Amino acid sequence: EASVNRLLEIIGRSYDVSRAYIFESSDDGLTCSNTFEWCASGVEPQIKNLQNISYIDELGDYIKNFDKSGIFYCSEIENTHPDVFTVLEPQGIRSMLQCAMLDEGELVGYVGFDECRQNRSWTKKQMAAFKLPADVFSTFIVKHRQKQRLICNEL
């Protein structure tokens, strides 16, 4: 887990974002929780505030925001669903990019990058570059959580 946090920091600093994080979906896929987070200097951590959030009830059917390539990009959060805006605005987010983590085609969470200093437009090339670490995190976290479940079942 320390490695995941360190990688988020490296990616966050490399791409000069305000916050880099991972949300994982619950086993039933109805809620998500912020499980890892790195914040740039002066950016308020949000991990404690973002636990067990309903994809449908609190986030306006959030999963529909991801396109067919697994990207949810918003250069101005004011353009998001009102429920999503209600969650993002108090965090100081101006723009964001999120990449779905998939397990056999099912959303199991997402890796996100927030910009809190200004509205930001990411290029297609930058989005593709962000997607690569999301895919790596996805593979690692899915395998890690499966291993944890096996250990718990053996106990």
C-alpha positions in Angstrom: 0.0 0.0 0.0 2.9 2.3 0.6 4.0 1.7 -3.0 0.6 2.8 -4.3 0.8 6.0 -2.4 4.3 6.6 -3.6 3.3 6.0 -7.2 0.4 8.4 -6.9 2.8 11.0 -5.6 5.2 10.4 -8.5 2.4 10.6 -11.1 0.8 13.6 -9.4 4.1 15.6 -9.4 5.0 14.5 -12.9 1.7 15.8 -14.3 1.6 18.8 -12.0 -1.9 18.0 -10.6 -3.4 19.1 -7.3 -4.5 15.6 -6.2 -4.1 12.0 -7.4 -6.3 9.3 -5.9 -7.9 5.9 -6.2 -11.5 5.1 -5.5 -12.5 1.5 -5.1 -16.1 0.2 -5.6 -17.7 -1.9 -2.9 -18.2 -5.6 -3.6 -21.8 -5.1 -4.6 -20.7 -2.2 -6.9 -23.2 0.3 -5.4 -20.8 2.5 -3.5 -17.2 3.7 -3.8 -14.6 4.8 -1.3 -11.4 6.8 -1.6 -8.7 4.3 -0.6 -5.5 6.1 -1.7 -4.7 9.8 -2.1 -1.8 12.1 -2.7 -2.1 15.9 -2.5 0.2 18.6 -3.6 1.4 21.1 -1.1 -1.4 23.4 0.1 -4.2 21.0 -1.2 -6.6 19.7 1.5 -6.8 15.9 1.7 -10.3 14.5 1.1 -9.9 10.8 1.8 -11.6 10.8 5.1 -14.7 12.6 3.7 -15.2 10.3 0.7 -16.2 6.9 2.1 -19.1 4.7 1.1 -20.5 7.2 -1.4 -23.5 5.8 -3.5 -22.9 5.8 -7.2 -26.6 6.3 -7.9 -28.1 8.2 -4.9 -25.2 10.7 -4.2 -23.5 10.9 -7.6 -26.3 11.0 -10.1 -25.5 7.5 -11.7 -21.8 8.3 -11.8 -20.7 5.3 -13.8 -22.4 6.8 -16.9 -19.8 9.6 -17.0 -17.1 7.2 -18.2 -16.8 6.9 -22.0 -16.3 3.7 -23.8 -12.5 3.9 -23.3 -13.0 4.3 -19.5 -12.3 8.1 -19.3 -14.3 10.7 -17.4 -12.9 14.2 -18.2 -14.3 17.5 -17.1 -12.4 20.8 -17.7 -15.1 22.7 -15.7 -16.9 20.9 -12.9 -19.8 23.3 -13.2 -20.7 21.2 -16.3 -21.2 18.0 -14.3 -24.5 16.5 -13.0 -25.7 18.7 -10.1 -25.2 15.8 -7.6 -21.6 15.4 -8.8 -21.0 19.1 -8.5 -22.3 19.1 -4.9 -19.6 16.5 -4.0 -16.8 18.1 -6.0 -17.2 21.8 -5.4 -16.5 21.7 -1.6 -13.2 19.9 -2.4 -12.0 22.9 -4.4 -11.9 21.0 -7.6 -11.9 23.0 -10.8 -11.1 20.3 -13.4 -10.6 16.5 -13.2 -9.7 13.5 -15.2 -10.6 10.0 -14.0 -9.7 6.6 -15.6 -11.8 3.6 -14.9 -10.3 0.5 -13.2 -11.9 -2.6 -14.8 -12.0 -6.2 -13.8 -13.3 -8.3 -16.7 -15.2 -5.3 -18.1 -16.8 -4.4 -14.8 -16.0 -1.1 -13.1 -14.2 -1.8 -9.8 -13.1 1.8 -9.2 -11.1 4.6 -10.8 -7.9 6.5 -10.6 -8.4 10.3 -10.6 -6.5 13.5 -11.0 -7.9 16.8 -9.8 -6.8 20.3 -10.6 -7.8 22.8 -7.9 -5.8 25.8 -9.0 -7.5 26.6 -12.3 -9.7 25.1 -15.0 -7.5 22.8 -17.0 -7.8 21.2 -20.4 -6.0 18.0 -21.0 -5.0 16.9 -24.5 -5.8 13.4 -25.9 -2.2 12.6 -25.5 -2.2 13.5 -21.8 -5.4 11.5 -21.3 -3.8 8.5 -22.9 -0.7 8.9 -20.7 -3.0 9.1 -17.6 -4.8 5.9 -18.6 -1.6 3.8 -18.5 -1.0 4.1 -14.8 -4.8 3.6 -14.2 -4.6 0.3 -16.0 -1.5 -0.7 -14.0 -3.2 0.3 -10.7 -6.3 -1.6 -11.8 -4.4 -4.8 -12.4 -2.5 -4.5 -9.1 -5.4 -3.6 -6.9 -7.8 -6.2 -8.4 -5.2 -8.9 -7.8 -4.3 -7.6 -4.3 -8.0 -7.5 -3.2 -8.6 -11.0 -4.6 -5.6 -12.2 -2.6 -7.0 -10.5 0.5 -10.4 -12.2 0.0 -8.8 -15.6 -0.3 -6.8 -15.1 2.9 -9.9 -14.0 4.8 -11.9 -17.0 3.5 -9.1 -19.3 4.6 -9.3 -17.9 8.2 
